[in-house]
Amino acid sequence: MNSLRLGFSILGCLALLLLSPAGVPRTTPPSGGQSAPAHQAPAANAEMQHHHSCLEEERASIERGEGFGMAMPADHAGYPGPRHVLDLAADLRLTAAQRAAIEKIFAAMHEKALARGKEFFDAQSRLEQMFHEGRPEADLREQSFRVDSIHAELRWIHLSAHLAAQKILTPEQIAQYVRLRAL
């Protein structure tokens, strides 16, 4: 049930992040401690606080090596995630060899995700610093593309782990996984 609640939380955050107008001011300005301007409506402040909360939740998830919904396309198509397969090992009746293979996939994914996540946040921080420095537009554009490229690589780490896990399970186990996850 916790994974279902997390899924709804992720969906809500992703929808807010994707559907919010691009011009919505930040909850916390680049300087730090000040809150949103007093002239903003309470609803706008609440939306910005929720947006900020989602960003913090996403950051914490990535810092833990988790995907924060990055592999949803695979999961929704019935490609099993290694973490969820391990959580459902008894229900899926994994063999010892399957469990060992899934653990190996998960460990490799987790290690790569932690490293790439750190690189992503470092690149994002660098982009923010470049704006503070007033760097030329071409430099900002290049760094922006670097941030997005690293994010895409991070997403692929999670998606490819689903592809690898699917190869380990039988069709019956995958069908059971889908039923148990209510996908």
KATA-V291912 format. One record per run of one state. SS is the DSSP state (hx for helix, st for strand, lp for the rest). FROM is the first residue (numbers start at 1). LEN is the number of residues. Records with the same first field share a line. If there is no record, write none. Layout:
SS=FROM-LEN + FROM-LEN
//
This chain:
lp=1-1 + 20-22 + 64-8 + 77-5 + 88-1 + 93-3 + 134-3 + 169-2 + 182-2
hx=2-18 + 42-22 + 72-5 + 82-6 + 89-4 + 96-38 + 137-32 + 171-11
//
